[in-house]
Amino acid sequence: MPGDESRHTPEVEHSRVPSVRPTLRSSAYVTAVALIAAVGFTGGSPWPILLAAILTLPASIVAVPCYYLAYGILALIPGANPSSSTGSAMQYAPAGPITSVVTGEPAAWFSVTALVVGILTMTVAAILNVLLRRAFEARRVEQRSRAPQ
């Protein structure tokens, strides 16, 4: 086929692009971070979230502010903030009507979306760390192969 001549040149065969195929070690790391983040975000506990952020350093330096940016943008959507999700209900009892007013609770879709975005943010940070580590390893191997002996 025309154009296939350059597919097997030394430059292409020895590409500096690291493999993106997951290994058992990288899969375990990403899964552990995702599970720790899920425990933190679903339980509302800051310690697992902090642990996930520490485990995903240096990528979490960018990921955590991105999460808060996404959270803030979500909060701007009408109906997301607590003042917009105020509701009331009236029930009739033998003693007379009972009225209840619910205020200050975020909308259910907002809470679920914030949880999912938080878990995905930490998971993507872990994946980015795996790719960065592989890129640095490939670069180090290449530099060693070029070094005069």
Phi, psi and omega in degrees: 000144177292139178093350180280350183298326185272357182289333185245026175284158180301327180294320181283319180297325181255059182287149179274000180279120181287159179291140177257006178290127183289141173259171179298319181295314181290324177295319178295319179298311181296319179295317179298316179297317180297318180292319178296317178295321179297318177299316181293313184287320181285328179274350181071023181258130182285337185295314176295326178294318177296318178298317178298321179293322178292320180293336182259014173297141006272351184295333181290344176299327177265325186293318183295312175299326178295323177298313181293328175294314178297320178299316179295321178293320176298321181293339179283344181290132181302134180097354183273321186282158185302324182291337180273344183259024178289138179214167177219158179217150179230130176238149178255125178241167180303329181278349181135178182290143176245124180248134175234142179239129180251121178226157172083005177260134178291157178298146183299318181296327179292316180297314181295316180296320179296321177297312182296317180296320179296314180295317179295325179298313180292324179293316178295324177297320178294318178297318178298320177298319178299314181293321177296318180298317179295321179295318178293322177295318179296321179294318180295318179296319179295319179294322178293324181288334179274341184294139178292142183253000000 
